[in-house]
Amino acid sequence: MKKSNIPVTWLLMLALLGICWLALAQPVTPVPRYEVAIVKWDGPDKLQFITPQKNETMRLFKTGVKLPEDTHDEEFCLTWAANKMAQDGWEPLNLDGTRIFFRRQVNR
């Protein structure tokens, strides 16, 4: 009886080996890489842009941008900054009080 189990065992081992080989032979999709940035509202018209390339502080109303009537300066400044970052390819992820967290996919 033990001799009849040996071919079955070998077949099962070969089948398991074949399944493992097929599972490892699947193509691996690359994981996308991202860089992150933060825009911080730091006063009545002061915005701070922190990106991997630069760290810039800007006085928004001194650059010629006008605050619309009946608008809070914090909300207007952060919305203006989000639109500016979106033009550069940044995607907003999180809004935390006076900060917006962004990400952008890196092509490498």
C-alpha positions in Angstrom: 0.0 0.0 0.0 2.8 2.4 0.7 4.1 2.0 -2.8 0.9 3.2 -4.3 1.0 6.4 -2.3 4.4 7.5 -3.6 3.3 8.4 -7.2 0.3 10.4 -5.8 2.7 12.2 -3.4 5.0 13.1 -6.3 2.1 14.4 -8.4 0.9 16.5 -5.6 4.3 18.0 -5.0 4.8 18.7 -8.7 1.3 20.4 -8.8 2.2 22.5 -5.8 5.5 23.5 -7.3 3.8 24.4 -10.6 1.2 26.6 -8.7 3.9 28.4 -6.8 5.9 29.0 -10.0 2.8 30.4 -11.8 2.1 32.7 -8.8 5.6 34.1 -8.8 5.6 34.5 -12.6 2.9 37.2 -12.5 4.1 40.7 -13.5 4.7 43.1 -10.6 3.1 46.5 -11.0 5.3 49.3 -9.8 4.1 51.2 -6.7 3.6 54.9 -7.5 5.9 57.3 -5.8 4.6 60.6 -4.4 6.2 63.8 -3.1 4.3 65.9 -0.6 3.8 69.6 0.2 2.0 71.7 2.8 0.4 75.1 2.4 0.0 77.0 5.7 -2.1 80.1 6.4 -0.1 82.1 8.8 -2.0 85.4 9.3 -4.3 87.8 7.6 -2.7 87.4 4.2 0.4 85.4 4.8 0.8 82.0 3.1 3.7 79.6 3.5 4.3 77.1 0.7 6.5 74.1 1.8 7.4 71.8 -1.1 10.4 69.6 -1.8 11.8 72.2 -4.2 11.2 75.4 -2.1 10.1 77.0 1.1 8.3 80.3 0.3 6.4 82.8 2.3 4.0 85.1 0.4 1.9 88.1 1.4 -1.1 87.5 -0.8 -2.8 90.9 -0.7 0.5 92.7 -1.4 0.8 90.8 -4.7 -2.4 92.5 -6.0 -4.9 89.8 -5.1 -8.1 91.5 -3.7 -10.2 90.0 -0.9 -13.9 89.8 -2.1 -16.5 91.3 0.1 -18.1 89.1 2.8 -15.3 86.6 2.6 -13.1 85.3 5.4 -9.4 86.0 4.7 -8.3 82.5 5.9 -10.8 80.6 3.6 -10.0 82.9 0.6 -6.2 82.5 1.0 -6.3 78.8 1.4 -8.7 78.4 -1.6 -6.4 80.6 -3.7 -3.4 78.5 -2.6 -5.2 75.2 -3.4 -6.0 76.5 -6.9 -2.4 77.6 -7.4 -1.0 74.3 -6.3 -3.6 72.4 -8.5 -2.2 74.3 -11.6 1.2 72.8 -10.7 -0.2 69.2 -10.5 -0.6 69.0 -6.8 -3.6 67.0 -5.4 -5.1 68.1 -2.0 -5.3 65.3 0.5 -6.2 66.8 3.8 -7.3 70.1 5.3 -6.3 70.6 8.9 -7.4 73.9 10.3 -5.0 76.3 8.7 -3.0 73.8 6.6 -3.6 71.9 3.4 -1.6 68.7 2.7 -0.9 67.9 -0.9 0.7 65.1 -2.9 2.0 64.8 -6.5 3.1 61.7 -8.3 6.8 61.5 -9.2 7.7 60.2 -12.6 10.9 58.2 -12.2 
